[in-house]
Amino acid sequence: MMRWIIGSSLKARGFMLLLAAAMLVLGIAQLRNMPKDVLPEFKPPTVEVQTEALGLSALEVEELITVPLEQDLLNGVAFLHTIRSASLPGLSSIEMVFEPGTDILDARQVVEERLTQAHALPQVSKPPQMLQPVSSTSRVMMVGLSSDDLSLIEMSLLARWNVRPRLMGVPGVANVSVFGQRERQLQVLVDPERLRAHGVSLQQIIETTANAQFVSNLSFVEASTPGTGGIIETPTQRLGIQHAVPFASPADLARVVVQDTGTGAPLRLGDGTDFVEDHQPLIGDAVFSDGPGLLLVIEKLPGANSLDVTRGVEAALDDLRPGLSGITIDTSLFRPGTYIERSSNNLITMLAIGAVLLVLALGAFLFAWRSALVAVAAIDWISGKLRFAIIGQRAIA
């Protein structure tokens, strides 16, 4: 059989040379399009559950959220290997590592079934959320946002409602975290001496401020249930009444009258408290060489092509630039795609140099260009078969 293959190849040497050249070109094209990353996927199947509870300290988060979820609900799920947790002010994070070989979809399914029973958490907390799975290298890019014209709160609003949703729509992006994000808040700074002088309690200030909004997350105030404005009946339709909040600034909110003061004289919120526009307490921050800013940390899904995700993120940011006037976008802070591009170019150059040296070495040893050409074609044939075998295995996996 081997003698017949060699004899047939020598008789159809022109066809064999064309076939070897075609396989070489096809192999190079496939290598260019194959997913590339800095490191292979070595991360075991992992599921992370986070629960947000603004206003709770780290100790309260640990006692009221993390421990009930970890010990009573998530510990002991099928295929679980290791469970660990972290409690931060306002945030609970539980990471579950599953046994090697566990399908990530099966792991997420068993965790989701347990989370349906998480109904005994405090009212201040949001429902637990499973995060998107991320690759082993996780972070595919970091983007810095800075501005001399806009405040950090204004940039945070743009990042939350414009930039992040657009980047989350890029294929392959699993999550976009905004470091240093400052949520715009109308904050009430209470002065106990002024409240005592006016005979007003802190509970009255809390209820008046909360009920002045369209909806509040405080369960003990009337504004906790939206849609209580009533209705207007007409002969042909029923119109719902919705409260429109006119208090868009601290000065407007300070003019609201305090409920049930008991003194008879109207007392406004601004008489006993100070109102400012500020942000929530920060857990971390983003600082660049020229001052504070926002840092977008972009993570990719397992198996996603890092170069395709990087180029998709850069294209999305280019689309957003006209609407982000006054904001400087720096995409060079952390970009592993640059290393991958340079490594690929260097690899192609080294392969070309190696092929030339191989031809010269075979010609020097065999002293016949025909024999050297046949040897190079045979080597290319074998390498082409290996490339197709590797590509086929990746497709099956």
C-alpha positions in Angstrom: 0.0 0.0 0.0 2.8 2.4 1.0 4.7 1.5 -2.3 1.6 2.3 -4.3 1.0 5.7 -2.6 4.6 6.7 -3.2 4.6 5.5 -6.8 1.3 7.3 -7.5 2.6 10.5 -5.9 5.7 10.5 -8.0 3.8 9.9 -11.2 1.4 12.8 -10.4 4.0 15.0 -9.0 2.5 18.2 -10.5 -0.9 17.5 -9.0 0.7 16.7 -5.6 2.7 20.0 -5.6 -0.5 21.9 -6.4 -2.4 20.0 -3.7 0.4 20.7 -1.1 0.4 24.4 -2.0 -3.4 24.6 -1.6 -3.3 22.8 1.8 -0.5 25.2 2.9 -2.6 28.3 1.9 -5.8 26.8 3.5 -3.9 26.0 6.7 -2.5 29.5 7.0 -6.0 31.0 6.4 -7.5 28.7 9.1 -4.8 29.6 11.6 -5.6 33.3 11.1 -9.3 32.8 11.8 -8.9 30.4 14.7 -9.7 31.8 18.2 -6.6 33.0 20.0 -6.0 34.0 23.6 -3.2 34.7 25.9 -3.8 31.5 27.9 -5.9 28.4 27.2 -9.2 27.7 29.0 -8.0 26.2 32.3 -10.6 27.5 34.6 -12.9 24.8 36.2 -16.7 25.2 35.9 -17.5 28.2 38.2 -20.7 29.9 39.1 -20.8 33.2 41.0 -23.9 34.6 42.8 -24.0 38.2 43.9 -26.6 39.9 46.0 -26.8 43.7 46.3 -28.0 45.2 49.6 -27.3 48.9 49.6 -27.1 50.4 53.1 -26.0 47.3 55.0 -22.5 47.1 56.5 -20.2 44.2 55.8 -21.2 42.5 59.1 -24.9 42.8 58.3 -24.3 41.5 54.8 -22.5 38.5 56.3 -25.1 37.7 58.9 -28.3 38.4 57.0 -27.4 37.5 53.4 -24.2 35.6 52.9 -24.5 33.0 55.6 -28.2 32.1 54.9 -27.4 31.7 51.2 -24.2 29.9 51.6 -25.0 27.5 54.4 -28.7 26.9 54.0 -29.4 27.3 50.3 -26.3 26.8 48.1 -24.1 24.4 50.1 -24.5 20.8 48.9 -25.8 21.4 45.4 -25.1 18.7 42.9 -21.5 18.5 41.4 -20.2 21.1 43.9 -16.6 20.9 44.8 -15.7 24.1 46.6 -17.7 27.1 47.9 -16.3 30.4 49.1 -17.8 33.8 49.9 -17.0 37.4 50.5 -19.1 40.1 52.3 -18.6 43.7 51.4 -20.6 46.8 52.4 -23.7 46.5 50.4 -22.7 43.4 48.4 -22.5 39.6 49.0 -20.5 37.4 46.6 -20.6 33.6 46.7 -18.4 31.6 44.3 -19.0 27.9 43.6 -16.4 25.7 41.9 -17.8 22.5 40.5 -16.1 19.2 39.8 -13.9 18.9 36.7 -15.9 17.8 33.7 -19.2 19.3 34.9 -21.1 21.0 32.1 -21.4 24.7 32.9 -25.1 24.8 31.9 -25.9 21.9 34.3 -24.1 23.8 37.1 -26.0 27.0 36.4 -29.3 25.0 36.3 -28.8 23.5 39.7 -27.9 26.8 41.2 -30.8 28.6 39.6 -33.2 26.0 41.1 -31.9 26.7 44.5 -32.1 30.5 44.1 -35.8 30.2 43.5 -36.1 29.5 47.2 -34.3 32.7 48.3 -37.4 34.5 49.6 -36.3 35.0 53.2 -33.7 37.7 52.6 -34.2 41.2 54.1 -36.4 43.6 52.2 -33.5 45.9 51.6 -31.6 43.4 49.4 -32.2 42.7 45.8 -32.8 39.1 44.5 -29.6 37.1 44.1 -28.2 37.2 40.6 -25.9 34.7 38.8 -23.1 36.4 36.9 -22.3 35.5 33.4 -19.5 32.9 33.0 -16.2 34.4 32.1 -13.1 32.9 30.5 -9.9 31.9 32.3 -8.1 35.2 31.4 -11.4 37.0 32.1 -10.5 40.6 31.4 -10.1 41.2 27.7 -9.8 45.0 27.8 -9.7 48.0 30.1 -10.9 51.4 28.9 -10.4 54.7 30.8 -12.9 57.6 30.7 -11.8 61.0 31.8 -13.0 64.6 31.3 -12.1 68.2 32.2 -15.6 69.4 31.4 -17.9 66.8 33.0 -18.1 65.8 36.6 -17.6 62.2 37.7 -21.3 61.9 38.4 -22.2 63.1 34.9 -19.7 60.7 33.4 -21.2 57.9 35.5 -24.7 58.6 34.2 -23.3 58.3 30.6 -21.4 55.2 31.4 -24.4 53.5 33.0 -27.1 54.4 30.4 -25.1 54.8 27.2 -21.7 53.2 27.2 -22.2 50.0 29.2 -25.4 48.8 27.4 -23.7 49.3 24.0 -20.6 47.4 25.1 -22.7 44.6 26.6 -24.2 44.1 23.1 -20.8 43.3 21.5 -20.7 39.5 20.7 -18.5 37.7 23.2 -18.7 40.3 26.0 -19.8 38.7 29.3 -19.7 41.7 31.7 -18.6 45.3 31.8 -17.7 46.6 35.3 -17.4 50.4 35.9 -14.7 51.1 38.5 -15.3 54.5 40.2 -18.9 54.7 39.2 -20.8 57.4 41.1 -24.6 57.1 41.2 -26.3 60.4 41.3 -28.2 60.8 44.6 -30.2 63.5 46.4 -28.8 63.1 49.9 -30.4 64.3 53.2 -27.7 65.5 55.7 -29.5 65.4 59.1 -28.5 67.8 61.9 -29.7 66.5 65.2 -29.6 69.9 66.9 -31.8 71.5 64.3 -34.2 68.7 64.4 -34.5 68.9 68.2 -35.0 72.7 68.0 -37.9 72.2 65.6 -39.3 69.2 67.5 -39.1 66.9 64.5 -37.9 63.3 64.7 -35.7 61.4 62.2 -38.6 59.1 61.3 -40.6 62.1 60.1 -37.8 63.3 57.9 -37.3 59.8 56.4 -41.1 59.3 55.7 -41.5 62.8 54.2 -38.5 62.5 52.0 -39.4 59.0 50.8 -43.1 59.9 50.1 -42.0 62.9 48.1 -40.7 60.5 45.5 -42.6 58.6 42.9 -41.5 55.2 44.3 -39.3 54.3 47.3 -37.5 51.1 48.3 -38.5 51.6 51.9 -41.2 49.2 52.7 -42.8 51.2 55.6 -43.7 54.3 53.5 -46.6 55.0 51.2 -44.3 55.5 48.2 -43.2 51.9 48.5 -46.3 51.0 46.4 -46.4 52.9 43.1 -49.6 53.3 41.1 -51.8 54.6 44.0 -52.7 57.9 42.3 -56.2 56.7 41.5 -58.2 56.9 38.3 -60.5 59.2 36.3 -63.6 57.6 34.7 -64.9 58.9 31.4 -67.7 57.7 29.3 -65.3 55.9 27.0 -62.2 55.1 29.0 -60.4 55.0 32.3 -57.4 57.2 32.9 -54.8 56.4 35.5 -53.4 59.2 37.6 -49.7 59.1 38.0 -47.7 61.3 40.4 -45.1 63.3 38.5 -42.1 64.1 40.7 -41.2 67.8 40.5 -38.2 67.5 42.9 -35.3 67.1 40.6 -32.8 69.3 42.5 -31.8 69.6 46.2 -33.4 73.1 46.4 -36.8 71.7 45.2 -36.7 68.9 47.7 -35.8 71.2 50.6 -39.1 73.1 50.1 -41.3 70.0 50.8 -43.3 70.4 54.0 -42.6 67.8 56.8 -45.6 65.5 57.6 -47.3 65.6 61.0 -45.0 68.0 62.8 -47.6 68.5 65.6 -46.6 72.2 66.0 -49.2 73.7 63.7 -46.7 75.8 61.8 -45.5 74.3 58.5 -41.9 73.1 58.6 -39.9 72.4 55.5 -37.3 69.8 55.1 -34.7 72.4 54.5 -35.3 73.9 57.9 -33.9 70.9 59.8 -31.7 69.2 57.2 -29.3 70.0 54.4 -29.8 68.6 50.9 -26.9 67.9 48.5 -26.4 66.1 45.2 -23.7 63.5 45.8 -23.0 59.8 45.2 -23.1 56.5 47.2 -20.1 55.5 49.4 -17.4 54.1 47.1 -15.9 50.6 47.7 -13.1 51.3 45.2 -12.1 54.0 42.8 -10.3 54.6 39.5 -7.3 57.0 39.4 -5.2 57.8 36.3 -2.0 59.7 35.9 -3.8 62.9 35.2 -6.5 62.6 37.9 -9.7 60.6 38.8 -11.9 59.0 36.1 -13.9 55.9 35.3 -12.4 52.5 34.4 -14.4 50.1 32.2 -13.3 46.5 32.9 -14.5 44.3 30.0 -14.7 40.5 30.5 -15.4 37.9 27.8 -17.3 34.7 27.6 -15.4 31.3 27.6 -14.2 30.4 24.2 -14.7 33.8 22.6 -12.1 35.1 20.2 -10.2 37.8 22.1 -9.2 39.7 19.0 -12.8 39.7 17.7 -14.1 40.9 21.1 -11.4 43.6 21.3 -12.1 44.9 17.8 -15.9 44.8 18.4 -15.4 46.9 21.6 -13.2 49.4 19.8 -15.8 49.7 17.0 -18.6 50.2 19.5 -16.6 53.0 21.3 -15.9 54.7 17.9 -19.7 54.7 17.3 -20.3 56.3 20.7 -17.6 59.0 20.4 -19.8 61.6 18.7 -22.3 61.5 21.7 -19.5 61.6 24.3 -18.1 65.1 23.6 -15.8 66.3 26.3 -14.8 62.8 27.4 -11.4 61.3 26.6 -11.5 57.5 25.8 -8.3 55.6 26.4 -8.3 52.0 25.1 -4.6 51.4 25.6 -4.6 50.9 29.4 -4.9 47.1 29.2 -5.2 45.4 25.8 -4.1 41.8 25.5 -5.1 41.9 21.9 -2.0 43.8 21.1 0.2 41.0 22.5 -1.8 38.4 20.5 -1.5 40.4 17.3 2.3 40.8 17.7 2.8 37.2 18.6 0.8 36.0 15.6 2.8 38.3 13.2 6.1 37.1 14.8 5.0 33.4 14.5 4.2 33.9 10.8 7.6 35.5 10.2 9.4 32.7 12.0 7.5 30.1 10.1 8.4 31.7 6.8 12.1 31.9 7.8 12.0 28.3 9.0 10.5 27.1 5.7 13.3 28.8 3.8 16.0 27.4 6.0 14.4 23.9 5.7 14.5 24.1 1.9 18.2 25.2 2.0 19.1 22.5 4.5 17.4 19.7 2.4 19.1 21.0 -0.7 22.5 21.0 0.9 22.1 17.5 2.3 20.5 15.9 -0.8 22.4 17.8 -3.5 19.3 17.6 -5.8 16.6 20.3 -6.0 14.0 17.7 -7.1 14.5 15.5 -4.1 14.5 18.5 -1.8 11.2 19.7 -3.3 9.6 16.3 -2.9 10.7 16.2 0.8 9.3 19.7 1.4 6.0 18.7 -0.3 5.8 15.5 1.9 6.5 17.5 5.1 3.8 20.1 4.0 1.4 17.2 3.3 1.9 15.7 6.8 1.6 19.1 8.5 -1.6 19.9 6.6 -3.1 16.6 7.8 -2.2 17.5 11.3 -3.7 21.0 11.0 -7.0 19.5 9.6 -7.1 17.0 12.4 -6.6 19.7 15.1 -9.3 21.9 13.5 -11.6 18.9 13.4 -11.1 18.1 17.0 -11.8 21.7 18.0 -15.0 21.7 16.0 -16.1 18.5 17.7 -15.3 19.8 21.1 
